[in-house]
Structures are given as structure tokens and as C-alpha cells.
């Protein structure tokens, strides 16, 4: 937990640096980049769904056959993964014209590059899922660091050479590729395990599990970025750009639980294989997450101006300074929803999809009515996140019956 927290902190600092460099260098054009990065944030949720599914499906091979079993399983998946990449890329690209028009993007190339970044992240999601299944958290941490350093380094270099908003997306692609490549040592030298060196026969529920994980986390991703999209569509360009800058600070409160999701995924999957109760893992992760969230919101409330300047650079950002503590506080319930949702996915609790769907539906309905001001948008986020975080936590800590636990183990 300490190493992954440190690695995620480095990734987050690199993201802060990325947004600050882009905010200072692009001016008003940063608004376009911020909303495309928001689309990538939504697509990251899809990637996380694929990674969650891969962690669960590969955990049995990792426990019984080590890295050799995981590699063999990945090789058997290769043709289907290529089809998945093609279908996912085509689907996202097909929606490009409508999304670009609705968000009023100035350059269509921004969305095209976002599709390339999405495909790179999908490959990285599968490799990180394999790394988590092997419980190689040391390698996983270096993967996070490589992603952050690659994104920040190339973004700074391209912008220094006179690049435009597309420079940020090329940097995003480079970071995704670097993070994926950094996972390869785990597959090459994973922990040895007794048993066969080939994967077991295909288990039931793999395809249904992929649909469940991807749909659930895609809906959760929508919760994290729908406010940004609505602000871009309903507010003026200046107001949307300032909202995006306050959102840089606020979304750090979503990145805090991200530091614990690899542990929740890997350790919960291993506990299910061993027939152990996974709830203590979730309890410890949520406790540390809550402590960090509390410290963070106190800091942002005391020095909001410093937080905005540190994240966005110097500029006339007074409205963003006033908004940052409130938007940050509204993000905390949403971050608290993340960990129980992941735990339910690993334990194959279908209630996770119902919770994510209910949260997204209620949030969308609220924003359809209350979107005239940024204060209304923030209020909708806080209310929706708070209600559904409580629901998800109660459901996640409910004891499963012996039959359902056995079914979970049998389905991998």
C-alpha cells in the first residue's frame, strides 16, 4: 500500500505538472484540451473495467501457474483482444463527429488522437490486470511512474517547441505506451508457482464478466466527468475554462482512491481464490482513503488560491479559486463510491451494475434540470455521489452466502 500510494502520488504530481504546463502554454485553447482529457477520463473507466476483468480471470492462473500460466492465457486471448481493440476503436471513432460538435471542439484532430490514446490504454489495462493478478505491486508502481513521467516529459517538450493542444494528446499516448511497456517485467519474471505451466480450461462467465465490469466502470466514469461536459456545453467559454481549472484540483480527490484500487483488485481476487472473506481488505483501504481525503479537503479549504496556482499556474483564476473547495468536497462522495464498487465487481456482485446505472441515471436527470449555474452542477454532483456511496458501501459489506461465495470462486 505504501509503495502504490507513493507511485500514485508521483503519477498525480506528474498529472498536475501536465495540466499546469498546458494551462500556461495554451491559454483559452486549454478548454478544448481539458474537455478531451475529460473524454479520456471517461474512457479510462472502460479501460479499468477491462483491467478488472483481466485481474479476476487471470488470478487463478497466477496462483496456480505463476507468470507462465498468465502468459499462456494472454496468448490464447490474443485473437479476441485484437477484435475487441478494433471494435472499441471503431465505436469511439464513429461517435467522434457528434461528440465534437456537441462539445464545440475547435480541432477535429483532438478527438482522433483521443481514440489512439484509448487503444493504447486498453492494451495497458490488460497488462496491468495481469500484473495485479500476479500481485507484482512493485512493477505496477513503476508502471504508474513511467506513465506520469512519459506524459509530462513529452508534453513539456512538445509545448516548448511551439506545439498546440494536440501536443497534450501526443503526450498522453506516450504515457500510456510507457506504462504498458513497464508491466512487461512482471510477465517475464513473475513469481514461480507450483502446478501446470499452462492455463486451465476456459472458465464460465468470462464474456458476461467483461460486459459487467466494462459497463459498470464506464457508467462510473460518466459520473466523474459529466459535470465537465455539461459545463462546457452550457456555460460560456471563459466560465467553462475556469470550471475545468477548478476541476483539476477537485479530481485529485478521485485519484486518491485510485491508489488503492490495484490492492483491492489483486488482494480481493486472491482472497476469493483462497476462499477467504475479502471485506477486511476493503475496510482497511476505505479507512486510509478517508483519512487522506479529510486531510486533503482541509488543505484545499485553507489555501484554495495556492492549490489552484500550484495546479494551473499563474493567471486570473479568482472564480476557480472560489469554486475549488466546493467542487473538491463534492468529489469526495464520488471517490468513496469507487472502492466498494471495485470490490463488488471482483466478487461478481451484480448489484454493482445496478448501483452504477442508478447513480448515472439520477445524476443525468438532475443535471438535465439544474445546469444553469456552476453552483447547481456542483450541487447535483455532491447529492448524487453521497447517496450512492452510502448504498454501495452497505451492499459491499453485506455477507455473501456460502453458495454465492462458492459460485464466485468457481467462476474465477
C-alpha positions in Angstrom: 0.0 0.0 0.0 2.8 2.4 0.8 4.6 1.9 -2.5 1.5 2.1 -4.6 0.4 5.2 -2.7 3.8 6.8 -3.4 3.7 5.7 -7.1 0.2 7.1 -7.5 1.3 10.3 -5.8 4.1 10.6 -8.4 1.6 9.9 -11.2 -0.7 12.6 -9.7 2.1 15.1 -9.4 3.0 14.4 -13.0 -0.6 15.0 -14.0 -0.6 18.3 -12.1 2.5 19.3 -13.9 1.0 18.2 -17.2 -2.1 20.4 -16.7 -0.1 23.3 -15.4 2.2 23.3 -18.4 -0.8 23.0 -20.7 -2.8 25.6 -18.9 0.0 28.2 -19.0 1.0 27.4 -22.6 -2.4 27.1 -24.3 -4.4 29.9 -22.8 -8.1 29.6 -23.9 -7.2 26.6 -26.1 -6.7 24.7 -22.8 -10.5 24.5 -22.5 -10.6 22.2 -25.6 -7.8 20.1 -24.3 -9.4 19.8 -20.8 -12.7 18.5 -22.2 -10.9 16.0 -24.5 -8.9 14.8 -21.5 -12.3 14.5 -19.7 -13.4 12.2 -22.5 -10.2 10.2 -21.9 -11.1 10.1 -18.3 -14.4 8.5 -19.2 -12.6 6.1 -21.4 -10.2 5.3 -18.6 -13.2 3.9 -16.8 -13.8 1.5 -19.7 -10.1 0.5 -19.6 -10.4 -0.1 -15.8 -13.3 -2.3 -16.5 -11.2 -4.4 -18.9 -8.4 -4.4 -16.4 -10.7 -5.5 -13.5 -12.0 -8.4 -15.6 -8.4 -9.4 -16.6 -7.3 -9.4 -13.0 -10.2 -11.6 -11.9 -9.9 -14.0 -14.8 -6.1 -14.3 -14.6 -5.8 -14.6 -10.8 -6.5 -18.3 -10.8 -3.8 -18.9 -13.4 -1.4 -16.6 -11.4 -1.9 -18.5 -8.2 -1.5 -22.0 -9.7 0.9 -21.4 -12.6 2.7 -18.1 -12.0 3.7 -15.9 -14.8 3.9 -18.8 -17.3 0.2 -19.6 -16.9 -0.7 -15.9 -17.2 1.4 -15.6 -20.4 -0.2 -18.7 -21.9 -3.7 -17.3 -21.1 -2.9 -14.0 -22.6 -1.6 -15.8 -25.8 -4.9 -17.7 -26.0 -6.8 -14.4 -25.7 -4.8 -12.5 -28.3 -7.2 -13.0 -31.3 -10.2 -11.9 -29.2 -8.3 -9.0 -27.8 -7.4 -7.8 -31.3 -11.1 -8.0 -32.2 -12.0 -6.1 -29.0 -9.5 -3.3 -29.8 -10.9 -3.0 -33.4 -14.5 -2.8 -32.2 -13.7 -0.4 -29.4 -11.7 1.9 -31.6 -14.4 1.9 -34.4 -17.2 2.6 -31.9 -15.4 5.5 -30.3 -14.3 6.9 -33.6 -17.8 6.7 -35.1 -19.2 8.9 -32.3 -16.5 11.5 -32.9 -18.4 13.9 -35.2 -21.4 14.1 -32.9 -19.3 14.5 -29.7 -17.0 17.0 -31.3 -20.0 19.2 -32.4 -21.7 18.9 -29.0 -18.6 19.9 -27.2 -17.7 22.6 -29.7 -14.2 21.4 -30.3 -12.1 23.7 -32.4 -9.9 21.0 -34.0 -11.3 17.5 -35.0 -7.8 16.1 -34.7 -8.1 16.3 -30.9 -10.8 13.6 -30.9 -8.9 11.4 -33.4 -5.9 11.4 -31.2 -8.1 10.6 -28.2 -9.1 7.4 -30.0 -5.5 6.4 -30.4 -4.8 7.1 -26.8 -7.8 5.0 -25.8 -6.5 2.0 -27.8 -3.1 2.4 -26.1 -4.7 2.5 -22.7 -6.8 -0.6 -23.5 -3.6 -2.6 -24.1 -2.1 -1.2 -20.9 -5.2 -2.1 -19.0 -4.9 -5.8 -19.9 -1.2 -5.8 -19.0 -1.8 -4.1 -15.7 -4.6 -6.6 -15.0 -2.1 -9.4 -15.5 0.4 -7.6 -13.2 -2.2 -7.2 -10.5 -3.2 -10.9 -10.8 0.4 -11.8 -10.2 0.4 -9.4 -7.2 3.6 -7.7 -8.6 2.8 -4.4 -7.0 6.4 -3.3 -7.3 6.2 -3.5 -11.1 2.7 -1.9 -11.1 4.1 1.1 -9.2 6.8 1.6 -11.7 4.2 1.3 -14.5 2.3 4.2 -12.9 5.5 6.3 -12.6 6.5 5.6 -16.2 3.1 6.8 -17.4 3.3 10.0 -15.5 6.9 10.8 -16.4 6.3 10.0 -20.0 3.2 12.1 -20.3 4.7 15.1 -18.5 8.1 14.9 -20.2 6.8 14.7 -23.8 4.1 17.3 -23.1 6.6 19.8 -21.9 9.0 19.2 -24.8 6.3 19.5 -27.5 4.8 22.6 -26.0 8.3 24.2 -25.7 8.7 23.5 -29.4 5.6 25.5 -30.2 3.0 22.7 -30.1 -0.7 23.3 -29.8 -3.5 21.4 -28.0 -2.7 18.2 -29.9 0.6 18.1 -28.1 -1.1 17.2 -24.9 -2.7 14.2 -26.6 0.5 13.0 -28.1 2.0 13.2 -24.6 -1.0 11.2 -23.3 -0.4 8.5 -25.9 3.3 8.4 -25.0 2.5 8.0 -21.3 0.0 5.2 -22.0 2.6 3.3 -24.0 5.3 3.8 -21.4 3.0 2.5 -18.7 2.1 -0.6 -20.7 5.7 -1.4 -21.5 6.7 -1.1 -17.8 4.4 -4.0 -17.0 6.4 -6.5 -19.1 9.0 -7.4 -16.5 6.1 -8.8 -14.3 5.2 -11.2 -17.1 8.8 -12.1 -17.8 9.8 -12.8 -14.2 6.6 -13.2 -12.2 6.7 -15.4 -9.0 7.0 -19.1 -9.7 4.1 -21.3 -8.6 3.6 -24.9 -8.3 1.3 -26.6 -10.8 1.0 -26.7 -14.5 2.6 -24.1 -16.7 -0.4 -23.8 -19.0 -3.7 -22.2 -18.1 -6.7 -24.3 -17.0 -9.6 -24.7 -19.5 -11.7 -21.7 -20.1 -13.9 -20.8 -17.2 -17.6 -19.9 -17.3 -18.7 -16.3 -17.1 -15.7 -14.7 -18.8 -17.7 -12.8 -21.5 -20.5 -11.8 -19.2 -18.0 -10.7 -16.6 -16.2 -8.5 -19.2 -19.6 -6.8 -20.1 -20.4 -6.3 -16.4 -17.1 -4.8 -15.5 -16.8 -2.6 -18.5 -20.4 -1.3 -18.4 -20.2 -0.7 -14.6 -17.0 1.3 -14.7 -18.0 3.2 -17.9 -21.1 4.4 -16.0 -18.9 5.3 -13.0 -16.5 7.2 -15.4 -19.5 9.2 -16.7 -20.2 10.3 -13.1 -16.7 11.7 -12.8 -16.7 13.8 -16.0 -20.3 14.5 -16.9 -20.2 17.8 -14.9 -17.2 18.9 -17.1 -19.1 18.1 -20.3 -22.3 19.9 -19.1 -20.3 23.0 -18.1 -18.6 23.0 -21.5 -21.9 22.8 -23.3 -24.0 25.2 -21.2 -21.5 27.8 -19.9 -19.5 30.4 -21.7 -16.0 29.6 -23.0 -14.4 31.6 -20.2 -16.6 30.0 -17.5 -16.0 26.5 -18.8 -12.3 27.1 -18.9 -12.3 28.3 -15.3 -14.5 25.4 -14.2 -12.0 23.0 -15.9 -9.2 24.6 -13.8 -11.1 24.1 -10.6 -11.8 20.6 -11.7 -8.0 19.9 -11.9 -7.8 20.4 -8.1 -11.1 18.6 -7.4 -10.4 15.5 -9.5 -7.3 14.8 -7.3 -9.9 13.5 -4.8 -10.9 10.9 -7.3 -7.2 10.0 -7.9 -6.7 9.2 -4.1 -8.9 6.0 -4.2 -7.3 5.1 -7.5 -4.1 4.4 -5.5 -5.9 1.7 -3.6 -7.9 0.0 -6.4 -4.9 -2.2 -7.5 -4.7 -3.6 -4.0 -8.5 -4.0 -3.7 -8.5 -5.8 -7.1 -5.4 -8.0 -6.6 -6.0 -8.9 -2.9 -9.7 -9.5 -3.3 -9.2 -11.8 -6.3 -6.6 -13.7 -4.3 -8.9 -14.0 -1.3 -11.7 -15.3 -3.4 -9.4 -18.0 -4.9 -8.4 -19.0 -1.4 -12.0 -18.9 -0.1 -11.3 -16.0 2.4 -13.5 -13.1 3.4 -12.4 -10.1 1.2 -14.2 -7.5 3.3 -11.3 -6.7 5.7 -9.3 -5.6 2.6 -11.9 -3.2 1.6 -12.3 -1.9 5.2 -8.6 -1.1 5.5 -8.4 0.6 2.1 -11.5 2.7 2.8 -10.2 3.8 6.2 -6.9 5.0 4.8 -8.7 6.6 1.8 -11.0 8.5 4.2 -8.1 9.9 6.2 -6.3 11.2 3.2 -9.5 12.7 1.8 -10.1 14.5 5.0 -6.6 15.9 5.1 -6.8 17.0 1.5 -10.1 18.9 1.8 -8.9 20.7 4.9 -5.8 21.8 3.0 -7.7 22.9 -0.1 -10.2 24.8 2.1 -7.5 26.7 3.9 -5.3 27.6 0.9 -7.5 27.3 -2.2 -5.6 30.0 -4.0 -2.3 28.2 -3.5 -3.9 24.9 -4.7 -5.2 26.5 -7.9 -1.9 28.3 -8.7 0.1 25.1 -8.0 -2.1 23.1 -10.3 -2.8 25.6 -13.0 0.0 28.2 -12.9 -0.4 31.9 -12.5 -3.4 33.7 -14.1 -6.7 35.5 -13.5 -8.3 32.4 -11.9 -10.2 34.0 -9.0 -13.6 32.3 -9.8 -11.8 29.0 -10.0 -10.2 29.7 -6.6 -13.6 30.3 -5.0 -15.1 27.2 -6.7 -12.2 24.7 -5.9 -13.1 23.9 -2.3 -16.7 23.3 -3.1 -16.1 21.2 -6.2 -13.4 19.2 -4.2 -15.9 18.5 -1.4 -18.4 17.3 -4.0 -15.9 14.9 -5.5 -15.2 13.2 -2.1 -18.5 11.1 -2.0 -17.9 10.0 -5.6 -14.4 8.9 -4.6 -15.9 7.0 -1.7 -18.1 5.1 -4.1 -15.2 3.8 -6.2 -13.6 1.3 -3.8 -16.8 -0.7 -2.8 -17.8 -0.7 -6.5 -14.5 -2.4 -7.4 -14.8 -4.9 -4.6 -18.3 -5.9 -5.8 -17.0 -6.4 -9.3 -14.2 -8.7 -8.3 -16.6 -10.7 -6.1 -19.1 -10.8 -9.0 -21.9 -8.9 -7.2 -24.3 -7.9 -10.0 -25.6 -5.2 -7.7 -22.6 -3.2 -8.8 -24.1 -2.6 -12.3 -27.4 -1.6 -10.8 -25.7 0.9 -8.4 -23.6 2.4 -11.2 -26.6 2.6 -13.6 -28.8 4.2 -10.9 -26.2 6.7 -10.0 -25.6 7.7 -13.6 -29.3 7.9 -14.4 -30.1 10.0 -11.3 -27.1 12.3 -12.0 -28.0 12.8 -15.6 -31.6 13.6 -14.7 -30.6 16.1 -12.0 -28.2 17.9 -14.5 -30.9 18.0 -17.1 -32.9 20.1 -14.7 -30.2 22.0 -12.8 -27.5 23.3 -15.1 -28.0 27.0 -15.3 -25.1 27.8 -13.0 -21.9 26.0 -11.9 -23.2 26.0 -8.3 -26.2 23.9 -9.5 -23.8 21.5 -11.3 -21.7 21.1 -8.2 -24.7 20.5 -6.0 -26.0 17.7 -8.3 -22.6 16.0 -8.1 -22.5 16.2 -4.3 -26.0 14.9 -3.7 -25.8 12.0 -6.2 -22.4 10.9 -5.0 -23.3 11.0 -1.4 -26.5 8.9 -1.8 -25.0 6.2 -4.0 -21.7 6.0 -2.0 -23.8 5.0 1.1 -25.8 2.4 -0.9 -22.6 0.9 -2.4 -20.8 0.7 1.0 -23.8 -1.1 2.6 -24.1 -3.6 -0.2 -20.4 -4.3 -0.4 -20.1 -5.1 3.3 -23.1 -7.4 3.3 -22.0 -11.0 4.0 -22.4 -13.3 1.0 -24.0 -16.7 1.5 -21.7 -19.8 1.2 -23.4 -20.8 -2.0 -22.7 -17.4 -3.6 -19.1 -17.4 -2.4 -18.6 -20.9 -3.9 -20.2 -19.7 -7.2 -17.8 -16.7 -7.2 -14.8 -18.9 -6.8 -16.0 -21.4 -9.4 -16.4 -18.6 -12.0 -12.9 -17.2 -11.3 
